[in-house]
């Protein structure tokens, strides 16, 4: 049984929803799954004014716990084609783990969201992969064995690099069934790969 951490940052709830779908997929593959989030950096008053989703139930993760997992699946909204500052701040604290090779050989994956169809989903995931590779992690995406990647009937997120969703400019659009199923597929796929490596 693989032990998996779904680690996310979510300002408006879209990534949080996707994180739960990712965890459902991983659990379906028999994995033990924890869902945690990184700390908010925006002052509470400003976050409230911006409508941030501050009542999330997931506990805050600690950097030192990361090596206890066989796989870590990271979720972040896109900020100008890159991961959110909250997630980068958390990852920037992993220098000690990097120095001691604590994450080498662990499985890593990424999922994201953007406001628009061309908002930088792939750029965000690919630039995130760079961090995972520096940490020595084995990067696993969302393979084309998930049929939703070839769907042409509606506008959807998702690529072979990882699951994703679109929120709309006013954040009113919620993850679609195809996007959520892509997240479940990625979670299940990463759990299966991690179990093989752990075994």
C-alpha positions in Angstrom: 0.0 0.0 0.0 1.4 3.4 -1.0 1.3 6.3 1.3 0.3 9.5 -0.5 0.1 13.1 0.3 -2.1 15.4 -1.7 -0.7 18.8 -0.9 -2.4 21.9 -2.2 -3.0 25.7 -2.1 -6.5 26.9 -3.0 -7.7 30.5 -2.8 -11.2 30.1 -4.2 -11.9 26.4 -3.7 -11.2 25.0 -7.2 -7.9 23.3 -6.3 -9.4 22.1 -3.0 -12.2 20.4 -5.0 -9.7 18.9 -7.4 -7.5 17.7 -4.4 -10.5 15.7 -3.1 -11.0 14.1 -6.5 -7.3 13.3 -6.7 -7.4 11.6 -3.3 -10.5 9.6 -4.3 -8.6 8.2 -7.2 -5.6 7.3 -5.1 -7.7 5.6 -2.5 -9.5 3.6 -5.2 -6.0 2.2 -6.0 -5.6 1.1 -2.4 -3.4 3.9 -1.2 -3.4 5.5 2.2 -4.0 9.2 1.5 -3.6 12.4 3.5 -4.9 15.7 2.2 -3.1 18.8 3.5 -2.5 22.4 2.5 0.2 25.0 2.6 -0.1 28.1 4.7 -1.8 31.2 3.5 0.5 34.2 3.1 -2.0 36.9 2.3 -3.1 38.9 5.3 -6.5 37.8 6.6 -8.2 41.1 6.1 -7.1 41.3 2.4 -8.0 37.7 1.8 -11.5 38.3 3.2 -11.9 41.4 0.9 -10.7 39.3 -2.1 -13.3 36.6 -1.3 -10.7 33.9 -0.5 -12.1 30.5 0.6 -10.6 30.6 4.1 -12.7 27.9 5.8 -10.8 24.9 4.4 -10.8 21.8 6.7 -7.5 20.3 5.5 -4.6 20.7 8.1 -1.5 22.6 7.3 1.4 20.5 6.2 4.9 20.6 7.6 8.0 20.4 5.4 9.7 17.8 7.6 6.8 15.3 7.0 7.2 15.1 3.2 9.8 12.2 3.3 7.3 10.0 5.1 5.2 9.6 1.9 5.8 7.4 -1.1 4.2 10.0 -3.4 3.2 13.7 -3.2 0.6 15.1 -5.6 0.8 18.9 -5.6 -2.1 21.2 -6.5 -1.7 24.9 -7.1 -3.6 27.6 -8.9 -1.8 29.4 -11.7 -0.3 32.8 -11.2 1.0 34.3 -14.4 1.9 30.9 -15.8 3.6 29.7 -12.6 2.7 28.2 -9.3 1.2 30.4 -6.6 3.6 32.1 -4.2 2.1 30.2 -1.2 3.2 26.9 -2.8 6.6 28.2 -3.9 7.2 29.6 -0.4 6.5 26.1 1.1 8.8 24.4 -1.5 11.6 26.9 -0.9 11.8 25.5 2.7 12.8 22.0 1.4 16.5 22.9 1.1 17.4 20.6 4.0 15.4 17.7 2.4 17.2 18.4 -0.9 20.6 18.4 0.8 20.0 15.1 2.5 18.3 13.5 -0.6 15.2 12.8 1.4 12.8 13.0 -1.6 14.9 11.2 -4.1 12.9 8.4 -5.7 9.6 9.6 -4.4 6.8 10.0 -7.0 5.5 13.5 -7.7 2.6 14.9 -9.7 1.0 18.2 -10.2 -2.5 19.6 -10.9 -3.7 23.2 -11.4 -6.4 25.6 -12.3 -6.6 28.8 -14.4 -9.3 31.4 -14.9 -9.2 31.0 -18.7 -8.6 28.3 -21.3 -5.3 29.8 -22.2 -4.2 30.9 -18.7 -1.0 29.0 -18.5 -2.0 25.5 -17.2 0.8 23.7 -19.0 3.4 26.3 -18.2 2.5 26.1 -14.5 2.8 22.3 -14.4 6.0 22.1 -16.4 7.7 24.7 -14.3 6.6 22.9 -11.2 8.1 19.7 -12.6 11.5 21.5 -12.6 11.3 21.8 -8.8 10.4 18.1 -8.4 13.3 17.0 -10.6 15.7 19.1 -8.6 14.4 17.2 -5.5 15.1 13.9 -7.3 11.4 13.0 -7.6 10.0 10.8 -10.3 7.4 12.9 -12.2 4.2 11.2 -13.2 1.5 13.0 -15.2 -1.9 12.2 -16.6 -1.5 9.7 -19.5 -3.6 9.6 -22.6 -5.0 6.4 -21.4 -7.5 8.8 -19.7 -9.9 9.3 -22.6 -11.0 12.7 -21.4 -7.8 14.2 -22.7 -9.1 13.8 -26.3 -12.6 15.2 -25.6 -13.7 17.8 -28.1 -17.3 18.2 -27.1 -16.8 20.9 -24.4 -14.1 23.2 -23.1 -12.1 21.3 -20.4 -8.8 21.5 -18.6 -6.3 18.7 -18.5 -3.2 17.7 -20.4 -0.7 14.8 -20.3 1.3 16.9 -17.8 -1.5 16.8 -15.2 -5.1 17.3 -14.3 -6.5 20.9 -14.4 -9.7 22.9 -14.3 -10.9 26.3 -15.5 -12.5 28.7 -13.0 -13.7 31.5 -15.2 -12.7 35.2 -14.8 -15.1 35.6 -11.9 -14.2 32.1 -10.3 -17.9 31.0 -10.8 -17.1 28.0 -13.0 -16.6 24.8 -10.9 -14.6 21.8 -12.0 -16.5 19.8 -14.6 -17.2 16.1 -14.5 -14.5 15.4 -17.1 -12.0 17.5 -15.1 -12.8 15.7 -11.9 -12.6 12.3 -13.5 -9.2 13.4 -14.9 -8.1 14.2 -11.4 -9.3 10.9 -10.1 -7.5 9.1 -12.9 -4.2 10.9 -12.1 -4.6 10.1 -8.4 -5.2 6.5 -9.2 -2.3 6.3 -11.7 0.2 7.9 -9.3 -0.9 5.6 -6.5 -0.4 2.6 -8.7 3.1 3.7 -9.8 4.1 4.6 -6.2 2.9 1.2 -5.0 5.0 -0.6 -7.6 8.1 1.4 -6.6 7.5 1.0 -2.9 7.0 -2.7 -3.4 
